[in-house]
Amino acid sequence: MIQDILAYTSQMFPLGAVALIVFLLLQPIRRRRLNEMNLISSGWRESTLALFTIFCAGLAALTLFPANFWSGFNYFLFRPNVWGVLIHEWDPLSYYPTWEKTIAGVANLSDMLTPFQEIGRALRARSYWLLFMLVGNIIMFMPMGFFPALLWRNWKWWNALLTGFCCSATIELIQFFIGRSTDIDDIILNTAGAIAGFWIFCLIRAVFPNVIKLFQCHN
C-alpha cells in the first residue's frame, strides 16, 4: 500500500512544483491587494494556502492527463533503467478516448452511468486494488472540503458539496475524452470525500476554535 501511495503522490510533484513557483511569484500582487483591503494574512494561512495550491495542481496532474502521464517522474525516483522501463511499459492504447471505446463496444456507457455499481463490486469482491481505489477516491477529495473551510470564512456544507461535485464531474467529463475510466461512482465518492473533509474542519473548529482563526484573514 505504501508503494502505491508513493507512486501516485510522486506523480503530483511536477505540476505541484510549478504551482508553488507561480504562487510565490504572485505573492507581491496578493500582498498589495490585501493591504488595499486592510487585511492581514498570517504566515500560517499563507503556508496552508500554498499547500492547498500545490495539492490542487497535483490533483490536476493525476486526473486531467492520460493514465501514467507523469509516471516518468515516478520511475526516476523509484526505478533503475529508467528509459528501458518507460519504452517497455508505455502503452499508446491507454490514450484511446473513452467515447470511442464506447462506440466500439469496448466500454459500456450504461455501466458508467449506473450509481453504486462499481462501489458494490469493490465491496463484494474484497479486492485490495478495488478497495484501495474506492477509499482513495474519498480521501483524495477530502482537502477540497477541508482547506476552503479553513482558509475562507462562512464556508458551508453545501459549498463543500457543490465544490466536490462540480470538480469531480468536470474531471470525469474530461477523462471521458482522454482514455481514462469514467464512472458516476467516482463522482459519488469524490463528493462524499469533500463533505467528509468539511466535517473534519467542523470537528477541529469545535475543539480548537482559536486555532482556526490563525488560518483566516483579519483586519
C-alpha positions in Angstrom: 0.0 0.0 0.0 2.8 2.4 0.9 4.4 1.9 -2.5 1.1 2.5 -4.3 0.6 5.7 -2.3 4.1 6.9 -3.1 3.7 6.1 -6.8 0.6 8.3 -7.0 2.0 11.0 -4.8 5.2 11.3 -6.9 3.1 12.0 -10.0 1.7 15.1 -8.3 5.2 16.6 -7.8 5.8 18.1 -11.3 2.7 20.3 -11.5 2.8 20.9 -7.8 6.2 22.4 -8.1 5.1 24.6 -11.0 2.1 25.7 -8.9 4.3 26.6 -6.0 6.6 28.8 -8.2 3.6 30.6 -9.6 2.1 31.1 -6.1 5.4 32.7 -4.9 5.7 34.9 -8.0 2.2 36.2 -7.3 2.8 36.9 -3.7 3.6 40.7 -4.2 0.4 41.2 -6.0 -1.6 39.3 -3.4 0.1 41.3 -0.6 -0.8 44.6 -2.3 -4.4 43.6 -2.7 -4.6 42.5 1.0 -3.1 45.9 2.1 -5.7 47.7 -0.1 -8.5 45.9 1.7 -6.8 46.4 5.1 -6.5 42.7 5.7 -3.6 40.6 7.1 -2.9 37.1 6.1 -0.7 35.3 8.7 2.2 33.0 7.9 0.1 30.1 8.9 -2.5 31.0 6.4 -0.1 31.7 3.6 1.7 28.4 4.2 -1.6 26.5 4.2 -2.8 28.3 1.1 0.4 27.4 -0.7 -0.1 23.7 0.4 -3.6 23.8 -1.0 -2.4 25.3 -4.2 0.2 22.5 -4.6 -2.5 19.9 -3.9 -4.9 21.3 -6.5 -2.2 21.2 -9.1 -1.2 17.7 -8.1 -4.8 16.6 -8.3 -5.0 18.0 -11.8 -1.8 16.1 -12.7 -3.4 12.8 -11.5 -6.8 13.3 -13.1 -6.7 15.6 -16.1 -4.0 13.7 -18.0 -3.9 10.3 -19.6 -3.1 7.5 -17.1 0.5 7.3 -16.0 1.3 10.5 -18.0 3.6 11.6 -15.2 4.9 8.1 -14.4 8.3 9.0 -15.9 8.9 11.2 -12.8 7.9 8.2 -10.7 10.4 6.0 -12.5 13.2 8.5 -12.0 12.5 8.4 -8.2 11.9 4.7 -7.7 13.2 2.5 -10.5 16.5 1.8 -12.2 17.0 1.5 -16.0 14.6 4.4 -16.5 14.4 4.7 -20.3 14.2 0.9 -20.8 11.3 0.7 -18.4 9.5 3.6 -20.0 9.8 2.3 -23.5 8.7 -1.2 -22.5 5.7 -0.2 -20.4 4.4 2.8 -22.4 1.0 1.8 -23.9 -0.3 4.0 -26.7 -3.8 2.3 -26.4 -4.2 3.9 -22.9 -4.6 7.2 -24.7 -7.6 5.9 -26.8 -10.6 8.2 -26.0 -13.2 6.5 -23.8 -16.0 7.8 -26.0 -14.5 6.0 -29.0 -14.2 2.8 -26.8 -17.9 3.2 -26.0 -18.9 3.4 -29.7 -16.7 0.4 -30.5 -18.4 -1.5 -27.7 -15.2 -1.9 -25.6 -16.7 0.3 -22.8 -20.4 0.2 -21.7 -21.9 3.6 -21.2 -24.8 2.2 -19.2 -22.3 0.8 -16.6 -20.6 4.2 -16.3 -24.0 5.9 -15.5 -25.3 3.3 -13.1 -24.9 4.5 -9.5 -23.2 2.4 -6.9 -22.4 -0.4 -9.3 -18.6 -0.1 -9.0 -18.8 0.6 -5.3 -20.9 -2.6 -4.7 -18.5 -4.6 -6.9 -15.5 -3.4 -4.9 -17.2 -4.2 -1.6 -18.3 -7.7 -2.8 -15.0 -8.6 -4.4 -12.9 -7.5 -1.4 -10.1 -6.9 -3.8 -7.2 -4.9 -2.5 -6.9 -2.8 -5.6 -10.6 -2.1 -5.9 -10.9 -1.2 -2.2 -7.7 0.9 -2.5 -9.3 2.9 -5.4 -12.6 3.2 -3.5 -11.0 4.6 -0.4 -8.6 6.7 -2.4 -11.4 8.4 -4.3 -12.8 9.5 -0.9 -9.5 10.6 0.7 -8.3 12.4 -2.5 -11.2 14.9 -2.3 -11.2 15.5 1.5 -8.9 18.5 1.1 -11.4 20.1 -1.3 -13.9 20.3 1.6 -11.3 20.9 4.4 -9.0 23.6 3.1 -11.5 26.1 1.7 -13.5 26.0 5.0 -10.2 26.5 6.9 -9.0 29.4 4.7 -12.2 31.3 4.0 -14.9 32.4 6.3 -18.6 31.4 6.1 -17.8 28.2 4.1 -20.9 26.0 4.5 -21.5 22.3 4.0 -23.3 22.9 0.7 -20.3 24.8 -0.6 -18.2 21.7 0.1 -20.8 19.5 -1.6 -21.0 21.7 -4.7 -17.2 22.1 -4.9 -16.7 18.3 -4.7 -19.5 17.5 -7.1 -18.6 20.1 -9.7 -14.8 19.4 -9.6 -15.4 15.6 -9.8 -18.0 15.9 -12.6 -15.6 18.1 -14.6 -12.8 15.6 -14.1 -14.9 12.7 -15.1 -16.1 14.5 -18.2 -12.5 15.3 -19.3 -11.4 11.8 -18.6 -14.1 10.5 -21.0 -12.1 12.1 -23.8 -8.5 11.2 -22.7 -8.7 7.5 -22.4 -9.3 7.4 -18.6 -12.0 5.3 -16.9 -15.2 7.4 -16.3 -17.8 6.3 -13.8 -20.6 8.1 -11.8 -19.5 6.3 -8.7 -16.3 8.3 -8.8 -18.4 11.4 -8.6 -20.3 10.0 -5.6 -17.1 9.0 -3.8 -15.3 12.3 -4.5 -18.3 14.4 -3.3 -18.5 12.2 -0.2 -14.8 12.9 0.4 -15.4 16.7 0.1 -18.2 16.5 2.7 -16.0 14.4 5.0 -13.3 17.0 4.8 -15.7 19.7 5.8 -16.9 17.6 8.8 -13.3 17.2 9.9 -13.0 21.0 9.8 -16.1 21.4 11.8 -14.8 18.9 14.4 -11.5 20.8 14.7 -13.3 24.2 14.9 -15.5 22.8 17.7 -12.4 21.6 19.7 -9.9 24.3 18.8 -11.8 27.4 17.8 -8.9 29.8 18.4 -6.5 27.7 16.3 -8.9 28.1 13.3 -8.5 31.9 13.5 -4.8 31.6 12.7 -5.7 30.4 9.2 -8.1 33.2 8.2 -7.6 36.8 7.2 -8.3 39.5 9.8 -8.3 43.3 9.8 
